[in-house]
Amino acid sequence: MADTSDEKEQLRKIRAGDVRTASRLIRNLEDGLPEAKSSIKRIFPHTGRAHVLGVTGSPGAGKSTLVDALISSFRKKEKTVGVLAVDPTSPFTGGAILGDRIRMQRHAEDPGVFVRSLATRGALGGLAKAVGDAVHVMDVMGKEIIMVETVGTGQQEVEIINHSHTVVVVLVPGMGDEIQAIKAGIMEIADIFVINKADRDGTAQLMSELTAMLNMVPEFPGG
């Protein structure tokens, strides 16, 4: 089936980094519109260039603050950045509660940064159903680094591993993460552990328990 002129124009605009066209497609993906799915099939051959970084951890661990700092770091290296902040769904509107985008407001005027909130809408695993497709959209836009920040509501937030090349798990001393360190699930998916708010009491204990857990792993696939 040949693409229509509208479909070709949509692909051209997204590849040119047009935020409005990309945002409209991501919104249509969230809404589950059939034409959005066919759009993804068309743009998919142009994906595969971005590095996808998943950021997860318990609520209040400082994931958004870390992502905000990483945006600044990547921009200093002149990398283009896309951020998908998966927010809890408002029980009233069904939309995302835009807490993460407020924190990243200082990057709003930077054309090299595209931040988009997605509502979970009841999807399990801490990720909205549209995340995988939204990553593809940002990839086609030419974003070199795409960060996906999950809701982070507990141990089962492991679906992020299906969408990311690198998974960062953010831990905080004194929030029960010490117990998490000896549990399966979220702790097994991390490529990088970050101990945030390290000026708090219990940081050394969390560090030693984390090290002990990692030492119990016989080998790491891929090194």
C-alpha positions as CSV (number, residue, x, y, z in Angstrom):
1,M,0.0,0.0,0.0
2,A,1.5,3.3,-1.1
3,D,1.8,6.1,1.4
4,T,-0.5,9.1,0.9
5,S,1.0,12.6,0.6
6,D,-0.3,13.3,4.1
7,E,1.6,10.3,5.5
8,K,4.8,11.2,3.6
9,E,4.5,14.7,5.0
10,Q,4.0,13.4,8.6
11,L,7.2,11.3,8.2
12,R,9.1,14.2,6.7
13,K,8.1,16.5,9.6
14,I,9.0,14.0,12.3
15,R,12.4,13.3,10.7
16,A,12.9,17.0,10.6
17,G,12.3,17.1,14.4
18,D,8.9,18.9,14.3
19,V,7.7,18.8,17.9
20,R,4.0,19.5,17.1
21,T,3.7,16.6,14.6
22,A,5.6,14.2,17.0
23,S,3.4,15.3,20.0
24,R,0.2,14.7,18.0
25,L,1.3,11.2,17.0
26,I,2.3,10.3,20.6
27,R,-1.1,11.6,21.8
28,N,-2.9,9.5,19.2
29,L,-0.8,6.5,20.3
30,E,-1.9,7.1,23.9
31,D,-5.5,7.2,22.7
32,G,-5.0,3.9,20.8
33,L,-6.1,5.3,17.4
34,P,-5.6,2.8,14.5
35,E,-4.0,5.4,12.2
36,A,-1.3,6.0,14.8
37,K,-0.4,2.3,14.7
38,S,0.0,2.4,10.9
39,S,2.1,5.6,11.3
40,I,4.5,3.7,13.6
41,K,4.8,0.9,11.0
42,R,5.8,3.6,8.4
43,I,8.4,5.3,10.6
44,F,9.9,2.1,12.1
45,P,12.4,1.5,9.3
46,H,14.0,4.9,10.3
47,T,14.6,3.9,14.0
48,G,17.5,2.3,15.7
49,R,19.9,5.2,16.2
50,A,19.1,6.4,19.7
51,H,20.5,5.1,23.0
52,V,17.6,4.5,25.4
53,L,18.2,5.0,29.1
54,G,15.6,3.8,31.6
55,V,15.4,5.4,35.0
56,T,13.4,3.8,37.7
57,G,13.2,3.6,41.5
58,S,10.8,4.2,44.4
59,P,8.7,7.4,44.5
60,G,10.6,10.3,46.0
61,A,14.0,8.8,45.2
62,G,14.9,11.9,43.0
63,K,14.5,10.3,39.6
64,S,13.3,13.6,37.9
65,T,16.1,15.6,39.5
66,L,18.6,13.0,38.2
67,V,17.1,13.1,34.7
68,D,17.2,16.9,34.8
69,A,20.9,16.8,35.6
70,L,21.6,14.2,32.9
71,I,19.8,16.4,30.3
72,S,22.3,19.2,31.2
73,S,25.2,16.8,31.0
74,F,24.2,15.4,27.6
75,R,23.5,18.9,26.2
76,K,27.0,20.0,27.2
77,K,28.3,17.2,25.0
78,E,26.0,18.5,22.2
79,K,23.8,15.4,22.3
80,T,20.1,15.8,21.5
81,V,17.8,14.5,24.2
82,G,14.3,13.1,24.4
83,V,12.6,12.4,27.7
84,L,9.5,10.3,28.3
85,A,8.3,10.9,31.8
86,V,5.7,8.3,32.7
87,D,3.4,10.0,35.2
88,P,0.5,8.6,37.3
89,T,-2.9,9.0,35.8
90,S,-5.2,11.6,37.1
91,P,-8.4,9.8,38.5
92,F,-10.4,12.8,37.2
93,T,-9.2,13.5,33.7
94,G,-7.3,10.3,32.8
95,G,-4.3,12.5,31.8
96,A,-0.8,12.6,33.2
97,I,-0.1,14.5,36.4
98,L,2.6,16.7,35.0
99,G,5.0,16.8,37.9
100,D,8.1,15.7,36.0
101,R,7.7,18.3,33.2
102,I,7.4,21.1,35.8
103,R,10.8,20.0,37.3
104,M,12.4,20.0,33.8
105,Q,11.0,23.4,32.9
106,R,14.4,25.1,32.5
107,H,15.0,23.0,29.3
108,A,11.7,24.0,27.8
109,E,13.3,26.6,25.5
110,D,16.1,24.3,24.3
111,P,15.3,23.0,20.8
112,G,17.7,20.1,21.4
113,V,15.4,18.7,24.2
114,F,11.9,17.3,23.9
115,V,10.2,16.3,27.2
116,R,6.9,14.5,27.0
117,S,4.7,13.2,29.8
118,L,2.7,10.0,29.4
119,A,-0.1,8.8,31.7
120,T,0.1,5.2,32.9
121,R,-3.7,4.8,32.4
122,G,-3.6,1.6,34.5
123,A,-0.8,0.0,32.6
124,L,1.2,-2.3,34.8
125,G,5.0,-2.3,35.1
126,G,5.3,1.5,35.7
127,L,5.1,2.3,32.0
128,A,2.4,3.6,29.8
129,K,1.3,1.3,26.9
130,A,2.4,3.8,24.4
131,V,6.0,4.1,25.7
132,G,7.7,1.7,23.2
133,D,6.1,3.5,20.3
134,A,6.8,7.0,21.7
135,V,10.5,6.0,22.0
136,H,10.4,5.1,18.2
137,V,8.9,8.6,17.5
138,M,11.7,10.3,19.4
139,D,14.3,8.1,17.7
140,V,13.0,9.1,14.3
141,M,13.1,12.8,15.4
142,G,16.8,12.3,15.7
143,K,17.1,12.4,19.5
144,E,20.5,10.7,20.3
145,I,19.7,10.0,23.9
146,I,16.1,9.0,25.0
147,M,15.5,8.8,28.7
148,V,12.4,7.0,30.0
149,E,11.5,7.7,33.6
150,T,9.0,5.3,35.2
151,V,6.3,6.0,37.8
152,G,8.4,3.9,40.2
153,T,5.7,2.4,42.4
154,G,7.5,-0.6,43.7
155,Q,9.3,-3.9,42.9
156,Q,7.4,-4.9,39.8
157,E,8.5,-1.9,37.7
158,V,10.7,-4.2,35.6
159,E,9.0,-3.6,32.2
160,I,11.5,-0.8,31.6
161,I,14.1,-3.4,30.6
162,N,12.1,-4.2,27.5
163,H,12.5,-0.6,26.2
164,S,16.0,0.4,27.4
165,H,19.6,-0.3,26.4
166,T,20.7,0.8,29.9
167,V,18.7,0.8,33.1
168,V,19.4,3.1,36.0
169,V,17.9,2.2,39.4
170,V,17.8,5.1,41.9
171,L,18.0,4.2,45.6
172,V,17.7,6.4,48.7
173,P,19.0,5.5,52.2
174,G,16.3,5.2,54.8
175,M,13.4,4.5,52.4
176,G,13.4,0.7,52.8
177,D,15.7,0.2,49.8
178,E,18.0,-1.7,52.1
179,I,15.3,-4.4,52.2
180,Q,14.9,-4.1,48.4
181,A,18.6,-4.9,48.0
182,I,18.1,-8.5,49.0
183,K,14.9,-9.0,46.9
184,A,14.5,-10.1,43.4
185,G,12.7,-8.0,40.8
186,I,13.7,-4.4,40.3
187,M,17.2,-4.9,41.7
188,E,18.0,-7.5,39.0
189,I,17.3,-5.2,36.0
190,A,19.8,-2.5,36.8
191,D,22.9,-1.8,34.8
192,I,23.8,1.2,37.0
193,F,22.8,1.8,40.7
194,V,22.6,5.4,41.9
195,I,22.5,6.1,45.6
196,N,20.8,9.5,45.8
197,K,20.5,11.9,48.7
198,A,23.7,10.4,50.0
199,D,24.0,13.0,52.8
200,R,21.3,11.0,54.7
201,D,22.0,8.6,57.5
202,G,22.2,5.0,56.3
203,T,24.1,5.6,53.1
204,A,27.1,3.5,54.1
205,Q,24.8,0.7,55.1
206,L,22.9,0.8,51.8
207,M,26.2,0.8,49.9
208,S,27.5,-2.2,51.8
209,E,24.3,-4.2,51.4
210,L,24.2,-3.3,47.7
211,T,27.8,-4.4,47.3
212,A,27.1,-7.6,49.2
213,M,24.1,-8.3,46.9
214,L,26.2,-7.7,43.7
215,N,29.0,-10.0,45.1
216,M,26.5,-12.9,45.3
217,V,25.9,-12.8,41.6
218,P,28.2,-15.4,40.0
219,E,28.7,-13.6,36.7
220,F,27.3,-10.7,34.7
221,P,26.1,-11.5,31.2
222,G,28.0,-9.3,28.8
223,G,30.5,-8.3,31.4
